[in-house]
């Protein structure tokens, strides 16, 4: 093993640090076990305030292991520190291998308690109860060294009571997987949202209108404190086919003299996932359009500069940017022109490609993304 690899293996991550903890304080604590090569508390680049975590490099792997075994969750300046091996492999952290998600945790369960309950199933690389200024958020994560340990934890702990709370324990899913799952569930919806039917509506009448599309499990007209309809409600069908048919046939139909809206009822997280997908798609379309409006001009005469190029191409549309690439004050023979729309760029390319400018024919192509 190389010296570099050995030091990397002997590196610990120290989390949940009080903002007043210094490198000297950590050095005094950890060097009592064995020689410490370096300690770095990570800080904000501007304010230099501690970000609440540090890295400690030991000379000996055995010393790092002893610190991990004996000092995890020790109090420093009133806060319980959280130790784990420094995991520089981002792919391993994000892959989900060995990662377990726990929710519905009792508010009294802290990092140490979580570790104690789950360490019986195998070696833990890291564990964390998520919290804010009000304390535990009621969920956390445990990352095992082996997937088999994670599987045992899920099998043994899912549905068990921890301090009178029935916890959910399952495999960790990254954000992309969760969003894909939500979109998949959303495409098989059974709940329908109806609005704009006015205040002259009750549960029975709404059920009568929608039950012709299939069996309804529940029908609810939302009401104000006086018992009057708020103009919107929900119908839950026993099948996706019935809900889909209701949306297709009832959306836009007149009830009480006005067109109603009928659509898929979505939970907040489902709406957010759908909106995010829509925004990402719009972003990609804008990027594609922007690149479709950018032309790469080659074979430029040495006399052609930004102003000459702008003047020659301005008749085709609005130009946001012109740049002749230079080196040491001399043209490199190529440049870029950005139009406000792909149509303008296409017209310019069609009419100017091959045209003589100065003493050379222009060679024009759409600028490619790299």
Steps between C-alpha positions, in 0.01 A plus 500: 500500500637844407557765767229715337245215508588422862440861606174507308381192687599660832285808438187566705209735439386689811149643470248698708770724644421803713595814306755598769697174476856564378770284342701525823210364704455206262876436495513478879209256507609264222876506552442340839437178306787523252700727266286738294640612164255779428162646594291723277174662607307595186403866497299746293729661242378851575408513870745226608234363735506129565269292280464250784726222376868411478746240371763338724791302355677253728842349453375153586184332376460328837487836678226627269304179564540540878374859488202389292423220747544698822421865427201493265221722641727653767402850611720793397377841613162347578442340158523131420754447222441249221797299371534288189762398250572774249321380188640686201325273247194705405366218280489262796324758715233569239459151354262383774707184563473421871288809564187479714231765551309515830194716567238554772773517763409617848631854556713376791710270281837661427802394294642281777171320563449440129853360471447269798175357363637434151864404562393145597442419132849580372779755474367854461690752288277787607168572668307822539169621641397804298426806713447874498488772766189335649668159537447170318303504175390143568707327233858394438746286307735212575773402254637149543825369362318199353167486318420175684506689832261760357267222384501343850424837661205557266363150559535516879415865572232602250171536687659455843432731793779734608394695808131448421535607136453250220794572268531454127835359391573461130768529234626849435385647169673795340301800385479388136362160600245658736384747235470222240295296747270794569449561128422132450243505781353823368439342159276241670290750697161410651422830676330781309487871585193703397462879529279790383165331575386785727343485845188305397660154529515226761658153530196309378452706185874486417492121548197473273681695225823297512389150599400423141873470418567227755482403865585788732682436827444849638345829393564827681379855433720741698296739717558818699420549870134569420464171312481662155694349207835664422455412134743210486523138609649154446383164369699182562432211258587134546685489167727718289286434192190649667692807621656555158163473325344748745775753428476455123121532484421748779775760470345814352141381541239743633369463855288774653549707185881507496774273362665290767860387521557127552853367531733267681519569874866521595687502826743785555806281436343371176431855381855601587646204311285578195589870512870420534484271197318771304753767600791271412344434160447873443859566605632241252282645224635849572856367491435320171341812353790714617753270337291474186527880476883499525712484185864396473676696225826358357747605230484868590723746318761660728340842445159393638436619856193502730347814346538382139348163587207663684434736210497217242257285702273762664250493215392146598378587850584619849856410600580464871869421464778506240852382569798451270749286691842659533847419619760770571274755325464300177195311371512121539280465192175401673228649717145478640175682430198464733154589364187544708322209331587175319302619194722806459814287536373250242423777251846654549671167453301421186579833334854568624664156491760506220469876442828688454582737786827685452694251289367166634174299473325463838454155649197507734354234725280481810720522811508159668457441874793331670 
